[in-house]
C-alpha cells in the first residue's frame, strides 16, 4: 500500500473517531439550569427585577434578548467555552434565533449532524421558550425561507423521503 493511502486512511480513521466522540456528547447547554438567572439580569444588564419580570412575561423583545444572554453567561451553548464574543445563531428556515455560539462552533454548526443536530433539535431558545427573530446588522431581519411542502426539514433524510415519495407517486 502506498504511503499516501496509509496516511489518508489514518486521517479518515481519526476523523471517524472525532465524529463518534461528537455524536456521543450532548450540547453543554443541556446541562445548564433551565431557570433564567435573575441576579445576572440585574447585575450585568442593570435591569430592575420588578421592571424585567413583567416585560419578560409579556414577551418584550429586549427582555427576551437579555434573558437569553444572561442564561448563556458568556458560554457557548454547544462547547461551553467562555468567550466574550459569542455569535447569535439562527435557523435559516424559520429566521428565529437558536442561541449563542463561539466562533468555532458557529462555523461547524451547518456541517455537522452529530452534536450540532442535537443542538438544533433542542436549542437554548427552545429550552427557555423564547421566540426571537434574528437581526443581522448588514441584512436586517432574517426572513424565513420558502419551504417546499415536500421538504419538512433541511435534514438529508427528509430530502431522501421526499424524493422517494415523488417516485412512488409517479408510479401510482
Buried (B, 14 or more C-beta within 10 A) or exposed (E): EEEEEEEEEEEEEEEEEEBEEBEEEEBBBBEBEEEBBBEBBBEBBEBEEEEBBEBBEEEBEEBBBBBBBBBBEBBBBBBBBEBEEBBBBBBEBBBBBBBBBBEEBBEBBEEBBBBBBBBBEBBBBBBBEBEBBBBEEEEEEBEEEEEEEEBBEBBEEEBEBBEEEEEEEEEE
